[in-house]
Amino acid sequence: MQPKTPKLLEDIRDAAAFIREATRGRTREDYGRDRLLRQAMERNFEVIGEAVNRLAQHDPETAGRISKHRQIVDFRNVLTHGYDLVDHRLVWSTIEEEVPVLLTEVESLLGGKRPKSH
């Protein structure tokens, strides 16, 4: 692992864990109605995407061990630059289906350590 790798992985894990916690017990309908929730999730996806992008630049081998790492960066780019193209259904399905996988992969890369409490 490169020197910056653990910090970048920790940033990814922290943002993914926040997304999981903030959406626990919420529905897609809640997400669609709650602007604050949407913006918080989008910001954390931006953090994840930027950290994955930096990881790919500094430690491509580790980045390659994150499934869909390229799609994560692309998703971040849409959220950041294509704000008018954001599909709330896609974001919600990403929260439900992709974030748990990402969190598991990143925890494994960090040696199985559990996320810090918020």
C-alpha positions as CSV (number, residue, x, y, z in Angstrom):
1,M,0.0,0.0,0.0
2,Q,1.1,3.5,-0.8
3,P,1.5,6.0,2.1
4,K,-1.7,7.9,1.2
5,T,-3.8,4.8,0.7
6,P,-5.0,4.2,4.3
7,K,-6.2,7.8,4.6
8,L,-8.1,7.6,1.3
9,L,-9.7,4.3,2.2
10,E,-10.7,5.7,5.6
11,D,-12.3,8.7,3.9
12,I,-14.3,6.3,1.6
13,R,-15.3,4.2,4.6
14,D,-16.4,7.2,6.7
15,A,-18.5,8.7,3.9
16,A,-20.1,5.3,3.0
17,A,-20.8,4.6,6.7
18,F,-22.4,8.0,7.0
19,I,-24.6,7.3,4.0
20,R,-25.7,4.0,5.5
21,E,-26.5,5.5,8.9
22,A,-28.3,8.6,7.6
23,T,-30.6,6.5,5.3
24,R,-31.3,3.8,7.8
25,G,-35.1,3.5,8.1
26,R,-35.7,5.9,5.3
27,T,-37.4,5.2,2.0
28,R,-36.9,6.4,-1.6
29,E,-39.9,8.6,-1.1
30,D,-38.3,10.2,2.0
31,Y,-35.2,10.8,-0.1
32,G,-37.2,12.4,-2.9
33,R,-39.0,14.8,-0.4
34,D,-36.0,15.7,1.8
35,R,-33.7,18.2,0.1
36,L,-31.3,18.2,3.0
37,L,-31.0,14.4,3.0
38,R,-30.4,14.4,-0.8
39,Q,-27.7,17.0,-0.6
40,A,-26.0,15.3,2.3
41,M,-26.0,12.0,0.4
42,E,-24.7,13.7,-2.8
43,R,-21.9,15.4,-0.9
44,N,-20.8,12.1,0.6
45,F,-20.9,10.4,-2.8
46,E,-18.7,13.3,-4.1
47,V,-16.2,12.6,-1.3
48,I,-16.2,8.9,-2.1
49,G,-15.7,9.5,-5.8
50,E,-12.9,12.0,-5.2
51,A,-11.1,9.7,-2.8
52,V,-11.5,6.8,-5.2
53,N,-10.1,9.0,-8.0
54,R,-7.1,10.0,-5.9
55,L,-6.6,6.4,-4.8
56,A,-6.5,5.3,-8.5
57,Q,-3.9,8.0,-9.2
58,H,-1.7,7.1,-6.1
59,D,-2.3,3.4,-5.8
60,P,-3.9,1.9,-8.9
61,E,-3.4,-1.6,-7.6
62,T,-5.5,-1.0,-4.5
63,A,-8.1,1.0,-6.4
64,G,-8.4,-2.0,-8.7
65,R,-9.5,-4.1,-5.8
66,I,-12.6,-1.9,-5.4
67,S,-15.3,-3.3,-7.7
68,K,-16.8,-0.6,-9.9
69,H,-14.1,1.9,-8.9
70,R,-14.3,3.6,-12.4
71,Q,-18.1,3.8,-12.1
72,I,-17.7,5.4,-8.7
73,V,-15.6,8.2,-10.1
74,D,-18.0,8.6,-13.0
75,F,-21.0,8.8,-10.6
76,R,-19.1,11.6,-8.7
77,N,-18.6,13.5,-11.9
78,V,-22.3,13.4,-12.7
79,L,-23.2,14.6,-9.2
80,T,-20.7,17.4,-9.4
81,H,-20.9,18.6,-12.9
82,G,-24.3,17.3,-14.1
83,Y,-26.4,18.3,-11.2
84,D,-29.4,18.8,-13.5
85,L,-29.1,15.2,-14.7
86,V,-29.2,13.5,-11.2
87,D,-31.9,10.8,-11.1
88,H,-33.0,10.3,-7.5
89,R,-34.0,6.7,-8.2
90,L,-30.5,5.9,-9.3
91,V,-29.0,7.6,-6.3
92,W,-31.3,5.7,-4.0
93,S,-30.6,2.3,-5.7
94,T,-26.9,3.1,-5.3
95,I,-27.4,3.7,-1.6
96,E,-29.3,0.4,-1.2
97,E,-27.2,-1.8,-3.5
98,E,-23.8,-0.4,-4.0
99,V,-22.8,1.3,-0.7
100,P,-23.0,-1.9,1.4
101,V,-20.7,-3.6,-1.1
102,L,-18.2,-0.7,-1.2
103,L,-18.2,-0.5,2.6
104,T,-17.4,-4.3,2.9
105,E,-14.6,-4.0,0.3
106,V,-13.0,-1.0,1.9
107,E,-13.2,-2.5,5.4
108,S,-11.5,-5.6,4.0
109,L,-8.7,-3.5,2.4
110,L,-8.2,-1.8,5.8
111,G,-7.8,-5.1,7.5
112,G,-11.4,-5.6,8.7
113,K,-11.3,-2.8,11.2
114,R,-14.8,-1.5,12.0
115,P,-15.7,2.1,11.1
116,K,-15.4,4.8,13.8
117,S,-18.5,5.9,15.6
118,H,-19.9,9.2,14.6
